[in-house]
Amino acid sequence: MGSEKILKLGIPAGSLQKATIALFAKAGFDVSDSKRSYLPAIDDEEIQPICLRAQEMGRYVGDGVLDAGITGHDWITENDCDVIEVCELAYSKATSNPTRWVLCVPNESQVTKPEELAGGIIATELVGVTKKYFAEKGVDVKVEFSWGATEVKARLVDAIVELTETGTSLRANNLRIIDTLIVSTTRLVANKEAWQDPFKREKIENLAILLKAAIAARSKVGLKMNVKKEDLDAVLKVLPAEKSPTLSGLADSDYVAIEVIVDDKVERALVPALKRAGASGIITYPLNKVIH
């Protein structure tokens, strides 16, 4: 692998692609979302993005076809990929929650535990992990590869192992979860040889910092307000104790400006309380990146 000043970066195609491009936008990168192109453009001439299925990303990174890529912990495990896991990126296609590969049967099935599936057929896309799961339990089953739409096959075989994030699709198909095989989050992974290249390593590390900062900012908002000095103690008591606000003087010496970052879930309760405590000119604003 040469040390040319280009980082070949794998972006997951399919269900995770839209969320990934949105995350890159918050991190400061403009990636063209062309569904017909496996070579989207990015406004960084030192990065060459390539769209590939998350299922095969780890293999291409491990083999050096790509310098780095974004894929799930599940597929790294499934394909036994020889890669460096640079960081965890806590996002998925619909939420910030981890995804789970679960063992499911139809609601009408009498099966309540994995051992009752002995001698049966299990359909899944995650064949390797599923075989290992049943082998470790000492349960003899036949694991068949499923080319997607696995929920539909739940009534054709004895059970399925399927990916779920919210459980909505499983409930819609009247399926019941028996057990969880693996919990997975998205990872930024690097090729071992690329990681030894100073330029590529710094580029990958920079990406990790910016992407993690964009994820951290998702659940935060910024708050600005003006406060009379006589009301300052009352306002500071309302703010979350773990936060350290920035205080700045104003042209009017009787007032100070306060700026702080808070969780978006507490902001709606916080703003009225701050108003009652004496804050004025309160502004809330979204954040693109929060770097710890």
Steps between C-alpha positions, in 0.01 A plus 500: 500500500649833400499813714334729245317793657157343453294320761271235350198509729211253497154644564225244568248468218138410563306565821785678680604721207259787559578521873875486426487782246295709746760433769783604267310823427486583873870418521567759226523282188274529197454154348290475184217252557478343158313172532621395155869555573732285706756782480333805659678835514623663821629852554841377617747428224700269728209258549363259239166364625372167373153364580491131590263278696581498872506119481814502284665821624720336763643249253599772252659707776683196637627407152625855433258579217382781729704692757207548736126448510184514705326175583327318783661301778272215391658473155853534638420201722316305229787530251778474762655817354864582571460875546571771755185628670573873524185604684137423565247726327171483689254547215285276283242543224213613724631574849816529708427161658706187437354245260438141609502169319219303662370144481130518408208267450139575396268597785307177447812282538528281811877564521611705803875432517784419256539140617150420368622572145727191491479333159336808347589747225604858576502764226727804530747725323737474799591135446838482677388667823181290505687171453740593781208597728326164463830307514586663834159391633551148368184523287515328160321710236535568130581868430401622153606825340210735427514757222304768689128522585575248772188585705285352222681166533430465872197282422685291240783394732520436875647837600690798364784717622428855392633851557282737698538856619158594632313166476230661283547268202501190720175601668344581163583147385365344824839370606619435853860540623647201683857622550759758391809362324707818463463870570666716238600862454658673204881516492765692308761241405843534340730279297807404705748612233318829441508561878881495481503771231531837682281691253224239491504446875465873570221525242314206660552639851371840385190331359446316828520825701256684271249215466494435876459873559205510259336209683560664840331817373181318399361495854625844605389860451670828574338755731574871516336753731546835670468526878500787746787459744255505789323194346818313410505261797134407446560427130817297565307282747250413225771384257609133527762471774744304281511773237754783524353802320700774331440846651574817300464866581261721301508869409239549770705429812189390691469190275708194409458257210488127569569226244474129570445167320224275636321178405214570261264292718535743794499819292120532476462486879808714557403801288179592692684449830782731386246761394336486844839528670569828320670407170407699190592496131514119517619339176524127428691367200590161351859376500694334220792368705583458868863403556584377849 
